[in-house]
Amino acid sequence: MAMLQVQAEHQRISILIALKESADYGANSSMLADVLQRYALGCSRDQLKTLLNWLEQNGYITLDKLTENTWVARITQSGIDVAEGISVVPGIKRPGPRG
């Protein structure tokens, strides 16, 4: 159980950082799945939807559900604060210092 919680925290911060670093602060669900896979944090499409819904419900992203399988996520200012380590949130890993 603890491993799944740690993995979800890492997945959430990875999603937020990817969105923050995107040119238009957004990405589709396929791109986000690839990002998670690249960092050995891959998950099923259903798990990704659960992560994205959690981030939206907590105000860190907005979601545009184009089709059942294609969603576009955009980071909010609150999400940027979390991705930069300014805000510390239970359920999302705090990013390490960058430099």
Phi and psi in degrees as a GROMACS rama.xvg file:
@    title "Ramachandran Plot"
@    xaxis  label "Phi"
@    yaxis  label "Psi"
@TYPE xy
-61.2866  -37.36  ALA-2
-63.4695  -40.6086  MET-3
-64.8896  -38.3704  LEU-4
-66.4471  -44.6468  GLN-5
-62.667  -42.747  VAL-6
-62.3569  -43.2375  GLN-7
-62.736  -39.0942  ALA-8
-63.1714  -41.7257  GLU-9
-67.4226  -41.2807  HIS-10
-62.1727  -43.3279  GLN-11
-63.5054  -45.6792  ARG-12
-67.7167  -35.2063  ILE-13
-63.5413  -40.494  SER-14
-62.6235  -47.1839  ILE-15
-62.9444  -42.3533  LEU-16
-64.8999  -42.0312  ILE-17
-60.6508  -42.7731  ALA-18
-67.2937  -40.1397  LEU-19
-62.7522  -36.7439  LYS-20
-85.014  -9.30192  GLU-21
-70.8803  145.127  SER-22
-55.8763  -37.8405  ALA-23
-112.243  20.9132  ASP-24
59.8862  28.3496  TYR-25
-148.721  165.787  GLY-26
-163.188  154.408  ALA-27
-86.1944  166.786  ASN-28
-62.5103  -31.7432  SER-29
-65.752  -43.1112  SER-30
-63.3616  -41.8896  MET-31
-66.268  -35.8972  LEU-32
-61.7955  -40.7171  ALA-33
-64.9747  -39.2866  ASP-34
-61.2403  -48.282  VAL-35
-62.541  -39.9018  LEU-36
-62.1575  -42.1008  GLN-37
-59.6814  -33.7546  ARG-38
-98.2089  20.9009  TYR-39
59.1082  34.6163  ALA-40
-121.139  24.9321  LEU-41
-57.5499  155.879  GLY-42
-154.188  169.007  CYS-43
-71.2609  165.485  SER-44
-61.65  -38.5938  ARG-45
-64.7587  -40.4349  ASP-46
-64.8359  -40.0209  GLN-47
-62.45  -41.98  LEU-48
-61.1351  -39.7152  LYS-49
-62.7442  -44.3997  THR-50
-61.551  -44.8158  LEU-51
-66.218  -41.2392  LEU-52
-61.4063  -41.1292  ASN-53
-61.3046  -46.6654  TRP-54
-63.5606  -38.3555  LEU-55
-68.1105  -46.0476  GLU-56
-60.7974  -27.5718  GLN-57
-95.0562  3.20252  ASN-58
85.1307  15.4157  GLY-59
-93.5304  -18.7286  TYR-60
-143.237  165.591  ILE-61
-114.869  151.313  THR-62
-123.468  135.214  LEU-63
-115.213  108.297  ASP-64
-89.9585  92.0572  LYS-65
-69.4185  -45.6649  LEU-66
-139.515  179.803  THR-67
-58.9428  -34.5062  GLU-68
-109.169  -5.99153  ASN-69
-119.092  109.338  THR-70
-117.789  146.644  TRP-71
-115.339  123.561  VAL-72
-105.455  139.124  ALA-73
-130.071  135.432  ARG-74
-77.1827  143.55  ILE-75
-95.5487  173.401  THR-76
-62.0542  -37.7412  GLN-77
-62.285  -38.3213  SER-78
-65.9031  -38.8006  GLY-79
-63.2487  -41.8987  ILE-80
-59.2972  -39.0881  ASP-81
-70.2525  -44.905  VAL-82
-62.2697  -29.621  ALA-83
-90.1531  -2.36651  GLU-84
81.84  9.04376  GLY-85
-73.7319  -42.4267  ILE-86
-105.818  136.86  SER-87
-107.957  126.246  VAL-88
-128.434  129.325  VAL-89
-60.2558  134.918  PRO-90
97.9634  -7.84047  GLY-91
-130.436  126.314  ILE-92
-63.3424  136.614  LYS-93
-73.6765  132.194  ARG-94
-68.8301  151.29  PRO-95
-73.4223  164.438  GLY-96
-64.9551  144.817  PRO-97
-113.26  149.416  ARG-98
